[in-house]
Amino acid sequence: MILSTGDLLNGATVEILDSTGKRRLGTGTIVTSDGTVLTCHHVVAGMSRVRLVRHGADQQTADVSTDLSNASEEFDLALLDSGWAGLTPVPILQGAPATGSWIANGFQDLQLGYLGTVPLVGTYRGAKLRKYTAVSPSEIGSGRRRDYVLAEALDLDGSAVHGGTSGASAVDEETSAIVGVIVGSLTNPDNPVPPHTRSIAISVPHAVSNWPPLSAVYASASSEVPCFGKALNPLGAEILCTAQRMATLQDLTVAKLIDETKLRLRAGLDAALEEFLTDAAPLMPVIGESGAGKTSIAAMLSSGMGLRHGLLVRGVHMQAGDTSIAVQIERALTDEEFGTYGLNSLVRPDLPRPNAETPARTASSTGGRLVVVLDAINEHVEALLPAHRIAGSWMPRTIDWLRRNNAKLILTCRPETWSTLLPQPLRDAVFRPPPERPLSKDGPRTGVSRPPGGGLWVGDFSEQELEEMIRVYGVDRRMDPLDARHPFFLRLAAEMGPVFAESSDPLSRLQLIDAALDHRVIDIVARYPSDAVGIPEVRGLIASIAAAMLTEGSDILAAAKAAELPQATPNVLRGLIDSGVIERVGGNYRFRFDQYADAERSRLLKLPLQMNSTASYPISAMSAYAALSG
């Protein structure tokens, strides 16, 4: 459960009492998961021991000594060790904005009738040189008056604060992090309980920079306490990026585009990534034919290679209003339909969402880079975002944004599309690793290679990769040698194990595709018996979808046109989506893999190029799979 800022503060606010537990001294806030409490120096300076009470359903009490080596009269701050573990602390803000809004919880004076915490709100602004006098408690007598001088402070306007609130943290509403520690109010003696007043708070960011004990607490806490909102810290950025990547991977897994259990690092990929991250070029294209495993490589690059701050976005989600990769980053973090992927379950709902620059700036502050992997830019919807707009506007603005924000972009693409997307003047932005080996003149490149034009080329499996993937997929090597090297067809052969095992001869590519489609169609027919459709009808619908796309001259089929096709019931369309035959693109449809579309079109066309309305399907693979399925 993600807490609001107010709930977070409620759980971290501590009442500070004298050692007998009878006299309230002030307020503190838990700032580390092992129970370090931040309060004011003048709250505890006159005491050798104090009692800390954390209220709530799981109330905790600790009697602790006041170690003045962890207290500062200069900053009027003190740190107490409660010994409590496993708590949710409030993060500390390192850099303070000049102005903002604050909230706080304070244990006000018992004499005024306040029993529990009082919620306080207001606005703040930075101030210089504030002087005040505070009375420190004493174990014997009335206590001692102390004069304090703050070089950096905050002037607070808003709710009135009274004795007992000293030491309470003022939390910035836009970051949910501690910006100040309240020391006292400027009250009117003739009106001791005004509804509003001005108060003074210690500037915590200034103290973090100048008081070593608090600097050490901040350094330790920042590695275990995520900070979100406008003060996104490295851990918060890492959590957001990881959540976004993991959910995209889940999306790709559900769509049957990847199998995370079978992802393996392609040879040379790790070395290329390491070189790219240290190179000045902001862009690395990963180019390959359909089915070469580019999406699997995108998954590996974004999540399996140690990137702390990396995002994984999809070309199919590009929209008409996309002006640069920054728009896609923000959509991936904030939009419920095409992104977020659980951001609202991670970030407190009352915090503003980060813009694209925030995680990039945070990653850069750690000496790293924000790395965005854009999978299949070739799957952009041409009607929404034409290729000429990507080349003429999106690409120049993206490269400019990457350079200004010290970020990197890896994108995967088919070669015929990539040649239209990168204008000649921008080609100096492409990472050009030195080639590791000369290009083969005897046939297509295999493995991950480095073409002269820059970026990486993804070909069929090399012999060494093939041996590994055959073991991973458990595929019989009776496949045609060239087909076995192709990642897509090797996956199909693994999926179609029963059909493959029963075949006396190696299955051709078309037979593999037919067997894979039959496998999915049989499942759809069994799932929706009430729709009264059979295998021929669903296969006919797949052919009709391909024919409609061919007629339109597009890889996209509008949902309205799809609904008009015979047998296109909502259940059957849903089954085709769930089984990975087609996918939704906004309100439209496309084939999940180009090989499916190509196979259907090959049956619909004959030379000279005319529509073949009497196209039939090979029954052997379908019948074989149906027989094996029972």
LINZI-V11472 format. One record per residue. SS is DSSP state (h for helix, s for strand, l for the rest). PHI is phi as a letter, one per 20 degrees, with the letter a starting at -180 (NA if undefined). OMEGA is omega as a letter, one per 40 degrees, with the letter a starting at -180 (* if undefined). Layout:
# LINZI-V11472
ss=SS phi=PHI omega=OMEGA
ss=SS phi=PHI omega=OMEGA
This chain:
# LINZI-V11472
ss=l phi=NA omega=i
ss=l phi=e omega=a
ss=l phi=e omega=i
ss=l phi=f omega=i
ss=h phi=g omega=i
ss=h phi=f omega=i
ss=h phi=f omega=i
ss=h phi=f omega=a
ss=h phi=f omega=i
ss=h phi=g omega=a
ss=h phi=f omega=a
ss=h phi=d omega=a
ss=s phi=e omega=a
ss=s phi=c omega=i
ss=s phi=e omega=a
ss=s phi=d omega=a
ss=s phi=d omega=i
ss=s phi=f omega=a
ss=l phi=f omega=i
ss=l phi=e omega=a
ss=l phi=m omega=a
ss=l phi=d omega=a
ss=l phi=d omega=i
ss=s phi=e omega=a
ss=s phi=d omega=a
ss=s phi=r omega=a
ss=s phi=c omega=i
ss=s phi=c omega=a
ss=s phi=c omega=i
ss=s phi=f omega=a
ss=l phi=c omega=i
ss=l phi=c omega=a
ss=l phi=f omega=i
ss=l phi=e omega=i
ss=l phi=n omega=i
ss=s phi=f omega=a
ss=s phi=d omega=i
ss=s phi=d omega=i
ss=s phi=b omega=i
ss=l phi=e omega=i
ss=h phi=g omega=a
ss=h phi=f omega=i
ss=h phi=f omega=a
ss=h phi=c omega=a
ss=l phi=f omega=a
ss=l phi=e omega=a
ss=l phi=d omega=i
ss=l phi=e omega=i
ss=s phi=b omega=i
ss=s phi=c omega=i
ss=s phi=d omega=i
ss=s phi=d omega=i
ss=s phi=c omega=i
ss=s phi=d omega=a
ss=l phi=e omega=i
ss=l phi=p omega=a
ss=l phi=f omega=i
ss=l phi=d omega=a
ss=l phi=g omega=i
ss=s phi=c omega=i
ss=s phi=c omega=i
ss=s phi=b omega=i
ss=s phi=e omega=a
ss=s phi=c omega=i
ss=s phi=e omega=i
ss=l phi=e omega=a
ss=l phi=e omega=a
ss=h phi=f omega=i
ss=h phi=f omega=i
ss=h phi=d omega=i
ss=s phi=c omega=a
ss=s phi=c omega=i
ss=l phi=f omega=i
ss=l phi=f omega=a
ss=l phi=d omega=a
ss=l phi=l omega=i
ss=s phi=c omega=i
ss=s phi=b omega=i
ss=s phi=d omega=a
ss=s phi=d omega=a
ss=s phi=d omega=a
ss=l phi=f omega=a
ss=l phi=n omega=i
ss=l phi=f omega=a
ss=l phi=c omega=i
ss=l phi=m omega=a
ss=l phi=e omega=i
ss=l phi=e omega=a
ss=l phi=e omega=i
ss=l phi=e omega=a
ss=s phi=f omega=i
ss=s phi=d omega=i
ss=l phi=e omega=a
ss=l phi=e omega=a
ss=l phi=d omega=a
ss=l phi=e omega=i
ss=l phi=f omega=a
ss=l phi=f omega=i
ss=s phi=b omega=i
ss=s phi=r omega=i
ss=s phi=d omega=a
ss=s phi=c omega=i
ss=s phi=c omega=i
ss=s phi=b omega=i
ss=s phi=c omega=a
ss=s phi=c omega=i
ss=l phi=e omega=a
ss=l phi=f omega=a
ss=l phi=g omega=i
ss=h phi=f omega=a
ss=h phi=f omega=i
ss=h phi=e omega=i
ss=l phi=n omega=i
ss=l phi=e omega=a
ss=l phi=e omega=a
ss=l phi=d omega=i
ss=l phi=f omega=i
ss=s phi=d omega=i
ss=s phi=f omega=a
ss=s phi=c omega=a
ss=s phi=b omega=i
ss=s phi=r omega=i
ss=s phi=d omega=i
ss=s phi=c omega=i
ss=s phi=b omega=a
ss=s phi=f omega=a
ss=s phi=b omega=i
ss=s phi=d omega=i
ss=s phi=l omega=i
ss=s phi=d omega=a
ss=s phi=d omega=i
ss=s phi=b omega=i
ss=s phi=d omega=i
ss=s phi=c omega=i
ss=s phi=d omega=i
ss=s phi=e omega=a
ss=l phi=f omega=i
ss=l phi=c omega=i
ss=l phi=f omega=i
ss=l phi=c omega=i
ss=l phi=n omega=a
ss=l phi=e omega=i
ss=l phi=n omega=a
ss=s phi=c omega=i
ss=s phi=e omega=a
ss=s phi=c omega=i
ss=s phi=e omega=a
ss=s phi=c omega=i
ss=s phi=c omega=a
ss=s phi=d omega=i
ss=s phi=f omega=i
ss=s phi=c omega=a
ss=s phi=b omega=i
ss=s phi=c omega=i
ss=s phi=e omega=a
ss=s phi=d omega=i
ss=s phi=d omega=i
ss=s phi=q omega=a
ss=s phi=g omega=i
ss=l phi=f omega=i
ss=l phi=d omega=a
ss=l phi=c omega=i
ss=l phi=g omega=a
ss=l phi=o omega=i
ss=l phi=e omega=i
ss=l phi=g omega=a
ss=l phi=n omega=i
ss=l phi=f omega=a
ss=s phi=e omega=i
ss=s phi=e omega=a
ss=s phi=d omega=i
ss=s phi=f omega=a
ss=l phi=f omega=a
ss=l phi=e omega=a
ss=l phi=c omega=a
ss=l phi=l omega=i
ss=s phi=c omega=a
ss=s phi=f omega=i
ss=s phi=d omega=a
ss=s phi=b omega=i
ss=s phi=c omega=a
ss=s phi=f omega=a
ss=s phi=d omega=a
ss=s phi=r omega=a
ss=s phi=c omega=i
ss=s phi=e omega=a
ss=l phi=e omega=i
ss=s phi=e omega=a
ss=l phi=g omega=a
ss=l phi=f omega=i
ss=s phi=b omega=a
ss=l phi=f omega=a
ss=l phi=c omega=i
ss=l phi=f omega=i
ss=l phi=f omega=a
ss=s phi=c omega=a
ss=s phi=a omega=i
ss=s phi=d omega=a
ss=s phi=c omega=i
ss=s phi=d omega=i
ss=s phi=c omega=i
ss=s phi=f omega=i
ss=s phi=f omega=a
ss=h phi=f omega=i
ss=h phi=g omega=i
ss=h phi=f omega=i
ss=h phi=f omega=i
ss=h phi=g omega=a
ss=h phi=f omega=a
ss=h phi=c omega=i
ss=l phi=d omega=a
ss=h phi=g omega=i
ss=h phi=g omega=i
ss=h phi=f omega=i
ss=h phi=f omega=i
ss=h phi=f omega=i
ss=h phi=f omega=i
ss=h phi=f omega=a
ss=h phi=f omega=i
ss=h phi=f omega=a
ss=h phi=f omega=a
ss=h phi=f omega=i
ss=l phi=e omega=a
ss=l phi=c omega=a
ss=l phi=d omega=i
ss=l phi=f omega=i
ss=l phi=c omega=a
ss=l phi=d omega=a
ss=h phi=m omega=a
ss=h phi=f omega=a
ss=h phi=d omega=a
ss=l phi=g omega=i
ss=l phi=e omega=a
ss=h phi=g omega=i
ss=h phi=f omega=i
ss=h phi=f omega=i
ss=h phi=f omega=i
ss=h phi=f omega=i
ss=h phi=f omega=i
ss=h phi=f omega=a
ss=h phi=f omega=a
ss=h phi=f omega=i
ss=h phi=f omega=a
ss=h phi=f omega=a
ss=h phi=f omega=a
ss=h phi=f omega=a
ss=h phi=f omega=i
ss=h phi=f omega=i
ss=h phi=f omega=i
ss=h phi=f omega=i
ss=h phi=f omega=i
ss=h phi=f omega=i
ss=h phi=f omega=i
ss=h phi=f omega=i
ss=l phi=f omega=i
ss=l phi=m omega=i
ss=l phi=e omega=i
ss=l phi=b omega=i
ss=l phi=c omega=a
ss=h phi=g omega=a
ss=h phi=f omega=a
ss=h phi=d omega=i
ss=l phi=f omega=i
ss=l phi=c omega=a
ss=l phi=f omega=i
ss=l phi=f omega=a
ss=l phi=g omega=i
ss=l phi=n omega=a
ss=h phi=f omega=a
ss=h phi=f omega=i
ss=h phi=f omega=i
ss=h phi=f omega=i
ss=h phi=f omega=i
ss=h phi=f omega=i
ss=h phi=f omega=a
ss=h phi=f omega=a
ss=h phi=f omega=i
ss=h phi=d omega=a
ss=l phi=e omega=a
ss=l phi=f omega=a
ss=l phi=f omega=a
ss=l phi=e omega=a
ss=s phi=c omega=i
ss=s phi=c omega=i
ss=s phi=f omega=i
ss=s phi=d omega=a
ss=s phi=d omega=i
ss=s phi=a omega=i
ss=l phi=f omega=i
ss=l phi=g omega=i
ss=l phi=n omega=a
ss=l phi=f omega=i
ss=l phi=n omega=a
ss=h phi=f omega=i
ss=h phi=f omega=i
ss=h phi=f omega=i
ss=h phi=f omega=i
ss=h phi=g omega=i
ss=h phi=f omega=i
ss=h phi=f omega=a
ss=h phi=f omega=a
ss=h phi=e omega=a
ss=h phi=c omega=a
ss=l phi=d omega=a
ss=l phi=c omega=i
ss=l phi=m omega=i
ss=l phi=f omega=i
ss=l phi=f omega=a
ss=l phi=c omega=a
ss=s phi=c omega=i
ss=s phi=c omega=i
ss=s phi=c omega=i
ss=s phi=c omega=a
ss=s phi=c omega=i
ss=h phi=f omega=a
ss=h phi=f omega=a
ss=h phi=e omega=i
ss=l phi=f omega=a
ss=l phi=c omega=a
ss=l phi=f omega=a
ss=l phi=e omega=a
ss=l phi=f omega=i
ss=l phi=d omega=i
ss=l phi=a omega=i
ss=h phi=f omega=i
ss=h phi=f omega=i
ss=h phi=f omega=i
ss=h phi=f omega=i
ss=h phi=f omega=a
ss=h phi=f omega=i
ss=h phi=f omega=i
ss=h phi=f omega=a
ss=h phi=e omega=a
ss=h phi=c omega=a
ss=l phi=e omega=a
ss=l phi=f omega=a
ss=l phi=e omega=a
ss=l phi=d omega=a
ss=l phi=b omega=a
ss=l phi=l omega=i
ss=l phi=l omega=i
ss=l phi=n omega=i
ss=h phi=g omega=a
ss=h phi=f omega=i
ss=h phi=e omega=a
ss=l phi=d omega=a
ss=l phi=d omega=i
ss=l phi=g omega=a
ss=l phi=f omega=a
ss=l phi=e omega=a
ss=l phi=e omega=i
ss=l phi=f omega=i
ss=l phi=e omega=a
ss=l phi=f omega=i
ss=l phi=e omega=a
ss=h phi=f omega=a
ss=h phi=f omega=a
ss=h phi=f omega=i
ss=h phi=f omega=i
ss=h phi=f omega=i
ss=h phi=f omega=a
ss=h phi=f omega=i
ss=h phi=f omega=a
ss=h phi=f omega=a
ss=h phi=f omega=i
ss=l phi=e omega=a
ss=l phi=n omega=a
ss=l phi=d omega=i
ss=l phi=c omega=i
ss=l phi=f omega=a
ss=s phi=d omega=i
ss=s phi=d omega=i
ss=s phi=d omega=i
ss=s phi=d omega=a
ss=s phi=e omega=i
ss=l phi=l omega=i
ss=h phi=f omega=i
ss=h phi=f omega=i
ss=h phi=e omega=i
ss=l phi=g omega=a
ss=l phi=e omega=a
ss=l phi=g omega=a
ss=l phi=f omega=i
ss=l phi=e omega=a
ss=l phi=c omega=a
ss=l phi=f omega=a
ss=h phi=g omega=a
ss=h phi=f omega=i
ss=h phi=f omega=i
ss=h phi=f omega=a
ss=h phi=f omega=a
ss=h phi=e omega=a
ss=h phi=c omega=a
ss=h phi=g omega=a
ss=h phi=f omega=i
ss=h phi=f omega=a
ss=h phi=f omega=i
ss=h phi=f omega=a
ss=h phi=f omega=i
ss=h phi=f omega=i
ss=h phi=f omega=i
ss=h phi=f omega=a
ss=h phi=f omega=a
ss=h phi=f omega=a
ss=l phi=d omega=i
ss=l phi=l omega=a
ss=l phi=d omega=a
ss=s phi=c omega=i
ss=s phi=c omega=i
ss=s phi=d omega=i
ss=s phi=c omega=i
ss=s phi=d omega=a
ss=s phi=a omega=i
ss=l phi=f omega=a
ss=h phi=f omega=a
ss=h phi=f omega=i
ss=h phi=e omega=a
ss=h phi=g omega=a
ss=h phi=f omega=a
ss=h phi=e omega=a
ss=h phi=e omega=a
ss=l phi=d omega=i
ss=l phi=f omega=a
ss=h phi=g omega=a
ss=h phi=f omega=a
ss=h phi=e omega=a
ss=h phi=f omega=i
ss=h phi=f omega=i
ss=h phi=e omega=a
ss=s phi=e omega=i
ss=l phi=f omega=a
ss=l phi=c omega=i
ss=l phi=f omega=i
ss=l phi=f omega=a
ss=l phi=f omega=a
ss=l phi=e omega=a
ss=l phi=b omega=i
ss=l phi=f omega=i
ss=l phi=f omega=a
ss=l phi=f omega=i
ss=l phi=e omega=a
ss=l phi=e omega=a
ss=l phi=r omega=a
ss=l phi=f omega=i
ss=l phi=f omega=i
ss=s phi=d omega=i
ss=l phi=m omega=i
ss=s phi=e omega=a
ss=s phi=c omega=a
ss=l phi=c omega=a
ss=l phi=f omega=a
ss=l phi=f omega=a
ss=l phi=f omega=i
ss=l phi=o omega=a
ss=l phi=m omega=a
ss=s phi=c omega=i
ss=s phi=d omega=i
ss=s phi=d omega=i
ss=l phi=d omega=i
ss=s phi=f omega=i
ss=l phi=f omega=i
ss=l phi=f omega=a
ss=h phi=g omega=i
ss=h phi=f omega=i
ss=h phi=f omega=a
ss=h phi=f omega=i
ss=h phi=g omega=a
ss=h phi=f omega=a
ss=h phi=f omega=i
ss=h phi=f omega=i
ss=h phi=f omega=a
ss=h phi=f omega=a
ss=h phi=e omega=a
ss=l phi=m omega=a
ss=l phi=e omega=i
ss=l phi=f omega=a
ss=l phi=e omega=i
ss=l phi=f omega=i
ss=l phi=f omega=i
ss=l phi=g omega=a
ss=h phi=g omega=a
ss=h phi=f omega=i
ss=h phi=f omega=a
ss=h phi=f omega=a
ss=h phi=f omega=a
ss=l phi=e omega=a
ss=h phi=g omega=a
ss=h phi=f omega=a
ss=h phi=f omega=i
ss=h phi=f omega=i
ss=h phi=f omega=i
ss=h phi=f omega=i
ss=h phi=f omega=i
ss=h phi=f omega=i
ss=h phi=f omega=a
ss=l phi=e omega=a
ss=h phi=g omega=a
ss=h phi=f omega=i
ss=h phi=f omega=a
ss=h phi=f omega=a
ss=h phi=f omega=a
ss=h phi=e omega=a
ss=l phi=e omega=i
ss=l phi=f omega=i
ss=l phi=d omega=i
ss=l phi=g omega=i
ss=l phi=f omega=i
ss=l phi=f omega=i
ss=h phi=g omega=a
ss=h phi=f omega=i
ss=h phi=f omega=i
ss=h phi=f omega=i
ss=h phi=f omega=i
ss=h phi=f omega=a
ss=h phi=f omega=i
ss=h phi=f omega=i
ss=h phi=f omega=i
ss=h phi=f omega=i
ss=h phi=g omega=a
ss=h phi=f omega=a
ss=h phi=f omega=i
ss=h phi=g omega=i
ss=h phi=f omega=a
ss=h phi=f omega=a
ss=h phi=f omega=a
ss=h phi=f omega=a
ss=h phi=f omega=a
ss=l phi=c omega=a
ss=h phi=f omega=a
ss=h phi=f omega=i
ss=h phi=f omega=i
ss=l phi=l omega=i
ss=l phi=d omega=i
ss=l phi=d omega=a
ss=h phi=g omega=a
ss=h phi=f omega=a
ss=h phi=f omega=a
ss=h phi=f omega=i
ss=h phi=f omega=i
ss=h phi=f omega=i
ss=h phi=f omega=i
ss=h phi=g omega=i
ss=h phi=f omega=i
ss=h phi=f omega=i
ss=h phi=f omega=i
ss=h phi=f omega=a
ss=h phi=f omega=i
ss=h phi=f omega=i
ss=h phi=f omega=a
ss=h phi=f omega=i
ss=h phi=f omega=a
ss=h phi=f omega=a
ss=l phi=m omega=a
ss=l phi=b omega=i
ss=l phi=e omega=a
ss=l phi=d omega=i
ss=s phi=c omega=i
ss=s phi=f omega=a
ss=h phi=g omega=a
ss=h phi=f omega=i
ss=h phi=f omega=i
ss=h phi=f omega=a
ss=h phi=f omega=a
ss=l phi=e omega=a
ss=l phi=f omega=i
ss=l phi=g omega=i
ss=l phi=m omega=a
ss=l phi=e omega=i
ss=l phi=f omega=i
ss=h phi=g omega=a
ss=h phi=f omega=a
ss=h phi=f omega=i
ss=h phi=f omega=i
ss=h phi=f omega=i
ss=h phi=f omega=i
ss=h phi=f omega=i
ss=h phi=f omega=a
ss=h phi=f omega=a
ss=l phi=e omega=i
ss=l phi=n omega=i
ss=l phi=e omega=i
ss=s phi=c omega=i
ss=s phi=b omega=i
ss=s phi=e omega=i
ss=s phi=c omega=a
ss=l phi=m omega=i
ss=l phi=d omega=a
ss=s phi=d omega=a
ss=s phi=c omega=i
ss=s phi=b omega=i
ss=s phi=f omega=a
ss=l phi=f omega=i
ss=l phi=c omega=i
ss=h phi=f omega=a
ss=h phi=f omega=i
ss=h phi=f omega=a
ss=h phi=f omega=a
ss=h phi=f omega=a
ss=h phi=f omega=i
ss=h phi=f omega=a
ss=h phi=f omega=a
ss=h phi=f omega=i
ss=h phi=e omega=a
ss=h phi=e omega=a
ss=s phi=d omega=i
ss=s phi=b omega=a
ss=l phi=e omega=e
ss=l phi=f omega=a
ss=l phi=g omega=i
ss=s phi=c omega=i
ss=s phi=f omega=i
ss=l phi=e omega=a
ss=l phi=f omega=a
ss=l phi=d omega=a
ss=l phi=g omega=i
ss=l phi=d omega=a
ss=l phi=d omega=i
ss=l phi=f omega=a
ss=h phi=e omega=a
ss=h phi=f omega=a
ss=h phi=f omega=i
ss=h phi=f omega=a
ss=h phi=f omega=i
ss=h phi=f omega=a
ss=h phi=f omega=i
ss=h phi=f omega=a
ss=h phi=f omega=a
ss=h phi=f omega=a
ss=h phi=e omega=i
ss=l phi=o omega=*
